[in-house]
C-alpha cells in the first residue's frame, strides 16, 4: 500500500487480486496522521491484510523565526 500526504489530498493506492485500488480524502494539515488513518480506513481492508506501507509526502511546513 502506498500513501501520499499532500497539501490538499491524502491518497492511497494498493493492489488487490491484481486490481489497482485507490482512495483520496482531504488532507488534515494540523495533524497529518488523522488523514493517513482516514485513508487507511477507506481501504476497507482489515489491518492484518496490509503487508507493507510506503509513505511519502509533498507537504512543506514553514516556520517563522
C-alpha positions in Angstrom: 0.0 0.0 0.0 1.3 3.4 -0.9 0.1 6.6 0.9 1.0 10.2 -0.1 0.1 13.1 2.1 -0.3 16.3 0.0 -1.3 19.8 0.8 -4.9 19.2 -0.4 -5.4 15.5 -0.5 -4.1 12.3 1.1 -4.0 9.5 -1.4 -3.8 5.7 -1.0 -3.2 3.0 -3.6 -2.9 -0.7 -3.3 -3.2 -3.8 -5.4 -5.8 -6.4 -4.5 -6.1 -9.6 -6.6 -4.2 -7.9 -9.4 -6.5 -4.9 -9.4 -5.4 -1.3 -8.6 -7.5 0.2 -5.8 -7.2 3.9 -4.9 -8.7 6.3 -2.3 -8.5 10.1 -1.9 -9.5 12.2 1.1 -9.0 15.8 2.1 -5.7 16.2 4.0 -5.6 17.2 7.6 -2.8 19.8 7.8 -2.9 20.3 11.6 -2.4 16.6 12.2 -1.4 14.7 9.1 -1.7 11.3 10.9 -5.5 11.8 11.0 -5.6 11.9 7.2 -3.4 8.8 7.0 -5.6 6.9 9.4 -8.8 8.0 7.5 -7.4 6.9 4.1 -6.4 3.6 5.7 -9.9 3.1 6.9 -11.2 4.0 3.4 -9.3 1.0 2.1 -11.9 -1.4 3.6 -9.0 -3.8 4.5 -8.5 -5.4 7.8 -5.2 -4.1 9.2 -3.9 -7.7 9.3 -4.2 -7.8 5.5 -1.7 -5.0 5.0 1.8 -6.4 4.4 3.6 -3.1 4.0 3.0 0.6 3.7 5.2 3.0 1.7 4.6 6.7 2.8 5.6 9.8 1.0 4.7 13.5 1.4 4.7 16.6 -0.7 3.9 18.9 2.2 6.3 21.5 3.4 5.9 23.4 6.6 7.4 26.9 7.1 8.3 28.2 10.5 8.9 31.9 11.1 12.0 32.7 13.1 
